[in-house]
């Protein structure tokens, strides 16, 4: 039986092939499927999602190490601020404004 683990890729922060090998070292000997997740941009943060080429290179590095890799494209709600993580940020900002912070 495999356990699913998700990994959020951020351009130039944790998406290099070296990072993939570090992750493989951490997960070594575990039966996991690594699901790579795209970042949903939040205007208040400067993070950038990894390029498709970067995602593919990361996945290939994990596969070379024997891991099963899946992909989660969770950015379908991004244009309306409803992607993973975005709704929470919007709720936090709204609550902060109500408190006058």
Helices and strands as residue ranges (DSSP letters): E 3-8, H 17-27, E 32-37, H 52-64, E 68-72, G 75-80, H 86-99
